[in-house]
Amino acid sequence: MQQERDALIVGAGPAGLALAIALTDAGFTATVFDAQPREALAAPPEDGRDIALTHASVATLRTLGLWQRLLPEEIGCIREARVVDGDRQDAALSFAPRGPGAERLGWIVPNHALRRVSFAAAAERPGLRLIDRAHVLRVATEPGHVQLDFETSPGLPQQLQGRLFVAADSRFSWSRKQLGIAADMHDFGRTTIVCRMQHELPHHDVAYECFGYERTLAVLPAVGHVSSVVVTADAAAAERLMQLSESEFAMLVERQFRSRLGRMQLLGERFPYPLVAAYARRFVGQRSALVGDAAVGMHPVTAHGYNLGLQSVASLVHALCAARAAGRDIGNAAVLAGYERAHRRDAAPVYHGTNAVAKLYASTGVPQRLARQLLLRGAQHLPPLKAAITARLTGRGGLQLPGAAV
Ligand SMILES: Cc1cc2nc3c(=O)[nH]c(=O)nc-3n(C[C@H](O)[C@H](O)[C@H](O)COP(=O)(O)OP(=O)(O)OC[C@H]3O[C@@H](n4cnc5c(N)ncnc54)[C@H](O)[C@@H]3O)c2cc1C
């Protein structure tokens, strides 16, 4: 049996690695297991996802030293967001940052870049061990410790013990099931296609969400004359969109976007993502916790999945640091209950609000169309609601480590 670690984390995705880095920076030890080979984790391939980041998330990424590792050409900026209903030209709702020093609503960074910098930072932390090609066989959470059985070569089982087990292995989490934690899954029957497109006219750092009646189109500003394009349609229609030639697809996007950016052209591949949301019934178990998508896997329409994942990391690290400061065991049920409460408070309104928006915009009936128009026009003329949404994007916060300058 090898030496006991503070945390055993399954999943070296952006959430699992952020947690491992934060814990080791706070003085804990952590081992992360991932099924993928080291080379794929170190240089992840493009997956088409561009991640819109809030101010609090960027503060967390800075604290962890990840933001500083991104290349300037990987960081896009969102100065304004406009929401368009149906086939209209004008925006029904718009958001811009307010207050002194507020220059942008958020940033946009490719997912593979976030994964790359997370891995590079993790590889440099002495207290952090990463076990790749790991096939986790069993997770046993006992009152006094947790034990993980795994193999990296078939037929050669190994064991590791720790004080806390963390599941960070995606919304379809295998370890969540091992812990006996149920999740409410919602299959939207729709698919999101993501890709990058080049365009003739500048985007002026404005993000668009166009709620058309057949499909939803989001156009998010990347660097230069390039945007991240997100098309959501029912699964059968999405399959047809994937089969269109590059130029047919580009023309369709350009037409739905009413040529706001002039001629548009595909850059690289289109990536389809069938939309399934997940919400774990509990975020903690005996000596165990869930973070990232394993806790809450969001519909991407409100661009909150990873932002919420970083919030789960910040809440868990906060609870564990407070426990240590009070001389308590980090696997203690009361300590984990604190994390459960904090993350449920953060996640519940965002998750249920996002699902309500996604369902409303997937319906094409006349009452739903009217409800959409009323909702958007109402929100535009309801300054407190707009201010609350803007504050959620631009609000301060994020992870704070003991003794770290944020
Ligand atoms: C189209 C799209 C657009 C999005 N846009 C945004 C956005 O704008 N803003 C935003 O905040 N979020 C966005 N998201 C959400 C964001 O991508 C996710 O929330 C985030 O990637 C989740 O990170 P994670 O580490 O929890 O899980 P994942 O990224 O799923 O990583 C899980 C890791 O666990 C490993 N793993 C899985 N099973 C096992 C196992 N059994 N054993 C060992 N390892 C295992 C995998 O190899 C992987 O490395 C978007 C998502 C999609 C699909």
The ligand as an SDF file (V2000), in Angstrom:
LIG
                    3D

 53 58  0  0  0  0  0  0  0  0999 V2000
  -20.7130   22.9320  -26.7180 C   0  0  0  0  0  0  0  0  0  0  0  0
  -20.3300   23.3350  -25.3320 C   0  0  0  0  0  0  0  0  0  0  0  0
  -20.0600   24.6650  -25.0470 C   0  0  0  0  0  0  0  0  0  0  0  0
  -19.7180   25.0510  -23.7560 C   0  0  0  0  0  0  0  0  0  0  0  0
  -19.5160   26.3730  -23.4950 N   0  0  0  0  0  0  0  0  0  0  0  0
  -19.2460   26.7700  -22.2360 C   0  0  0  0  0  0  0  0  0  0  0  0
  -19.0530   28.1560  -21.9240 C   0  0  0  0  0  0  0  0  0  0  0  0
  -19.1200   29.0260  -22.7890 O   0  0  0  0  0  0  0  0  0  0  0  0
  -18.7830   28.5010  -20.6310 N   0  0  0  0  0  0  0  0  0  0  0  0
  -18.6970   27.5710  -19.6390 C   0  0  0  0  0  0  0  0  0  0  0  0
  -18.4580   27.9430  -18.4780 O   0  0  0  0  0  0  0  0  0  0  0  0
  -18.8680   26.2600  -19.9100 N   0  0  0  0  0  0  0  0  0  0  0  0
  -19.1310   25.8280  -21.1710 C   0  0  0  0  0  0  0  0  0  0  0  0
  -19.2920   24.4960  -21.4310 N   0  0  0  0  0  0  0  0  0  0  0  0
  -19.1550   23.5150  -20.3310 C   0  0  0  0  0  0  0  0  0  0  0  0
  -17.7170   23.0670  -20.0860 C   0  0  0  0  0  0  0  0  0  0  0  0
  -17.1220   22.6220  -21.2900 O   0  0  0  0  0  0  0  0  0  0  0  0
  -17.7310   21.9510  -19.0390 C   0  0  0  0  0  0  0  0  0  0  0  0
  -18.4510   22.3980  -17.9050 O   0  0  0  0  0  0  0  0  0  0  0  0
  -16.3270   21.5470  -18.5810 C   0  0  0  0  0  0  0  0  0  0  0  0
  -15.5410   21.1090  -19.6580 O   0  0  0  0  0  0  0  0  0  0  0  0
  -16.4200   20.4090  -17.5640 C   0  0  0  0  0  0  0  0  0  0  0  0
  -15.1590   20.1010  -17.0710 O   0  0  0  0  0  0  0  0  0  0  0  0
  -14.9690   18.8060  -16.1580 P   0  0  0  0  0  0  0  0  0  0  0  0
  -13.5060   18.7890  -15.8070 O   0  0  0  0  0  0  0  0  0  0  0  0
  -15.9600   18.7640  -15.0670 O   0  0  0  0  0  0  0  0  0  0  0  0
  -15.3280   17.5560  -17.0970 O   0  0  0  0  0  0  0  0  0  0  0  0
  -14.6990   17.0630  -18.5010 P   0  0  0  0  0  0  0  0  0  0  0  0
  -14.1870   18.2110  -19.3000 O   0  0  0  0  0  0  0  0  0  0  0  0
  -15.7760   16.2240  -19.0800 O   0  0  0  0  0  0  0  0  0  0  0  0
  -13.4520   16.1680  -18.0650 O   0  0  0  0  0  0  0  0  0  0  0  0
  -13.6200   14.9070  -17.4410 C   0  0  0  0  0  0  0  0  0  0  0  0
  -12.2750   14.1680  -17.3910 C   0  0  0  0  0  0  0  0  0  0  0  0
  -12.4830   12.9290  -16.7320 O   0  0  0  0  0  0  0  0  0  0  0  0
  -11.8610   11.8730  -17.4480 C   0  0  0  0  0  0  0  0  0  0  0  0
  -12.6350   10.6510  -17.1790 N   0  0  0  0  0  0  0  0  0  0  0  0
  -13.9210   10.4080  -17.4930 C   0  0  0  0  0  0  0  0  0  0  0  0
  -14.3010    9.1970  -17.0260 N   0  0  0  0  0  0  0  0  0  0  0  0
  -13.2120    8.6600  -16.3960 C   0  0  0  0  0  0  0  0  0  0  0  0
  -12.9760    7.4450  -15.7070 C   0  0  0  0  0  0  0  0  0  0  0  0
  -13.9350    6.5210  -15.5280 N   0  0  0  0  0  0  0  0  0  0  0  0
  -11.7490    7.2300  -15.2060 N   0  0  0  0  0  0  0  0  0  0  0  0
  -10.7600    8.1330  -15.3370 C   0  0  0  0  0  0  0  0  0  0  0  0
  -10.9400    9.3430  -15.9740 N   0  0  0  0  0  0  0  0  0  0  0  0
  -12.1460    9.5770  -16.4970 C   0  0  0  0  0  0  0  0  0  0  0  0
  -11.9170   12.3140  -18.8990 C   0  0  0  0  0  0  0  0  0  0  0  0
  -10.8880   11.6960  -19.6600 O   0  0  0  0  0  0  0  0  0  0  0  0
  -11.7010   13.8260  -18.7680 C   0  0  0  0  0  0  0  0  0  0  0  0
  -10.3350   14.1600  -18.8080 O   0  0  0  0  0  0  0  0  0  0  0  0
  -19.6460   24.0840  -22.7300 C   0  0  0  0  0  0  0  0  0  0  0  0
  -19.8880   22.7340  -23.0060 C   0  0  0  0  0  0  0  0  0  0  0  0
  -20.2410   22.3590  -24.2970 C   0  0  0  0  0  0  0  0  0  0  0  0
  -20.5220   20.9040  -24.5860 C   0  0  0  0  0  0  0  0  0  0  0  0
  1  2  1  0
  2  3  1  0
  2 52  2  0
  3  4  2  0
  4  5  1  0
  4 50  1  0
  5  6  2  0
  6  7  1  0
  6 13  1  0
  7  8  2  0
  7  9  1  0
  9 10  1  0
 10 11  2  0
 10 12  1  0
 12 13  2  0
 13 14  1  0
 14 15  1  0
 14 50  1  0
 15 16  1  0
 16 17  1  0
 16 18  1  0
 18 19  1  0
 18 20  1  0
 20 21  1  0
 20 22  1  0
 22 23  1  0
 23 24  1  0
 24 25  2  0
 24 26  1  0
 24 27  1  0
 27 28  1  0
 28 29  2  0
 28 30  1  0
 28 31  1  0
 31 32  1  0
 32 33  1  0
 33 34  1  0
 33 48  1  0
 34 35  1  0
 35 36  1  0
 35 46  1  0
 36 37  1  0
 36 45  1  0
 37 38  2  0
 38 39  1  0
 39 40  1  0
 39 45  2  0
 40 41  1  0
 40 42  2  0
 42 43  1  0
 43 44  2  0
 44 45  1  0
 46 47  1  0
 46 48  1  0
 48 49  1  0
 50 51  2  0
 51 52  1  0
 52 53  1  0
M  END
$$$$
